[in-house]
Structure formats: C-alpha cells, structure tokens
Amino acid sequence: MNSTNLSLFFAQAAPAAGTTPAPWMQYAPLLFIGVIFYFLLIRPQQKQRKEHQALINSLKTGDKVVTSSGIHGMIANVKENTFIVKVADNVKLEIDKAAVTGLDKGGEEKAAA
C-alpha cells in the first residue's frame, strides 16, 4: 500500500463550513429512549393499575380474597376505603382496599371438590 492510498484510507471528509446538524437530531436519541421507556415500563404499569382498580371496584360481600400479606378470607362488609374480611369464625379484620391483590381461586376449588 503506498502513502497515497494510506492517506486516502485515513482521510475524513471535513464538514462544510457553517453546516451543523439539525437541532432535533441532537434530541432524537433521548426521544427514542423516552418512547422505549413508555412502552416497556410506564404503559404496562398503568394497565396493571387499571386492572387492579377494576378488581377492587368489583368486589362485594361474600367474595373470597387474598391480601398482599397473604391472608385469605371472605369479605363480610364493604366500606368506603376498607373491607371487613372474615378469616375464621368470629375473627374479622378491617383492611385497606389497596391491600387486596386478587380473588382466592383455591377456596373456590376446595369448595367444589
């Protein structure tokens, strides 16, 4: 390889005088990352929150539920911000509505068997 070819190999084109990239191109990577965060983190969390709120709103007296602490029981009374959950004979707990994580599927299967 001679020196002319070598210098062409390493040569870089100098930008034209006064030419700068468009300002929005500087922010394109940040915008791209923001879109990725929205679709991978924020949107699924909002969907999960809506589903949980729909579950809480649909619960009524007699439903078997599981709390975030793992307590299984049956709703005995529904109040504005809390549930009264019956966990055993003569044992009732007042829990916050947000503490309910789901319906107790195991209790329904045991009763059917």
C-alpha positions as CSV (number, residue, x, y, z in Angstrom):
1,M,0.0,0.0,0.0
2,N,1.6,3.3,-1.0
3,S,1.3,6.5,1.0
4,T,-1.3,8.0,-1.3
5,N,-3.7,5.1,-0.7
6,L,-2.9,5.1,3.0
7,S,-3.7,8.8,3.4
8,L,-7.0,8.3,1.5
9,F,-7.8,5.4,3.8
10,F,-7.5,7.5,6.9
11,A,-8.8,10.7,5.4
12,Q,-12.1,12.1,6.7
13,A,-14.3,14.5,5.0
14,A,-14.4,17.8,6.7
15,P,-17.8,19.2,7.3
16,A,-18.7,22.1,5.1
17,A,-18.2,25.5,6.8
18,G,-21.3,26.6,8.7
19,T,-23.1,23.3,8.4
20,T,-24.5,21.9,11.7
21,P,-26.8,19.0,12.2
22,A,-30.5,19.8,12.7
23,P,-31.2,20.7,16.4
24,W,-33.9,18.0,16.6
25,M,-31.3,15.3,15.6
26,Q,-29.4,16.0,18.9
27,Y,-32.5,15.1,20.9
28,A,-33.5,12.1,18.7
29,P,-31.7,9.5,21.0
30,L,-33.3,10.9,24.1
31,L,-36.7,10.9,22.4
32,F,-36.1,7.3,21.3
33,I,-35.2,6.2,24.9
34,G,-38.3,8.0,26.2
35,V,-40.6,6.1,23.8
36,I,-39.0,2.8,24.8
37,F,-39.5,3.6,28.5
38,Y,-43.1,4.5,27.8
39,F,-43.9,1.2,26.1
40,L,-41.8,-1.1,28.3
41,L,-42.4,0.4,31.7
42,I,-45.0,3.1,32.0
43,R,-47.8,1.8,29.9
44,P,-47.8,-1.8,31.3
45,Q,-47.8,-0.3,34.9
46,Q,-50.8,1.9,34.1
47,K,-52.6,-1.1,32.6
48,Q,-51.9,-3.2,35.7
49,R,-53.1,-0.3,38.0
50,K,-56.4,0.0,36.0
51,E,-56.9,-3.8,36.2
52,H,-56.3,-3.7,40.0
53,Q,-58.7,-0.8,40.4
54,A,-61.4,-2.6,38.4
55,L,-60.9,-5.6,40.7
56,I,-61.2,-3.5,43.8
57,N,-64.4,-1.8,42.5
58,S,-66.0,-5.2,41.5
59,L,-65.5,-6.8,44.9
60,K,-68.6,-7.3,47.0
61,T,-69.7,-9.1,50.2
62,G,-69.1,-12.8,50.0
63,D,-66.1,-12.7,47.7
64,K,-63.1,-14.7,48.8
65,V,-59.9,-12.6,48.5
66,V,-56.2,-12.7,49.1
67,T,-54.4,-9.7,50.6
68,S,-50.9,-8.5,49.9
69,S,-49.7,-10.0,53.2
70,G,-51.1,-13.4,52.2
71,I,-54.2,-13.5,54.3
72,H,-57.1,-15.5,52.8
73,G,-60.6,-14.5,53.8
74,M,-64.1,-13.7,52.8
75,I,-65.4,-10.1,52.5
76,A,-68.0,-9.6,55.3
77,N,-68.6,-5.9,54.7
78,V,-67.6,-3.2,52.2
79,K,-66.9,0.3,53.4
80,E,-65.7,3.4,51.6
81,N,-62.0,2.8,51.9
82,T,-61.8,-0.6,53.7
83,F,-63.1,-4.1,53.7
84,I,-64.1,-6.2,56.7
85,V,-62.6,-9.6,55.9
86,K,-63.7,-12.7,57.8
87,V,-60.7,-15.0,58.2
88,A,-62.1,-17.5,60.7
89,D,-65.2,-18.0,62.9
90,N,-65.6,-14.8,65.0
91,V,-62.4,-13.3,63.5
92,K,-62.8,-10.3,61.3
93,L,-60.1,-7.9,60.1
94,E,-60.5,-4.4,58.7
95,I,-58.1,-4.0,55.8
96,D,-57.4,-1.2,53.3
97,K,-58.9,-1.8,49.8
98,A,-55.5,-1.5,48.2
99,A,-54.2,-4.5,50.3
100,V,-56.4,-6.9,48.3
101,T,-54.3,-8.4,45.5
102,G,-56.8,-10.8,44.0
103,L,-59.6,-13.3,44.3
104,D,-58.9,-16.6,46.2
105,K,-59.1,-19.2,43.5
106,G,-58.0,-22.0,45.9
107,G,-61.1,-21.5,48.1
108,E,-63.5,-22.0,45.2
109,E,-61.7,-25.2,44.0
110,K,-61.8,-26.7,47.5
111,A,-65.5,-25.9,47.9
112,A,-66.3,-27.5,44.6
113,A,-64.3,-30.7,45.4
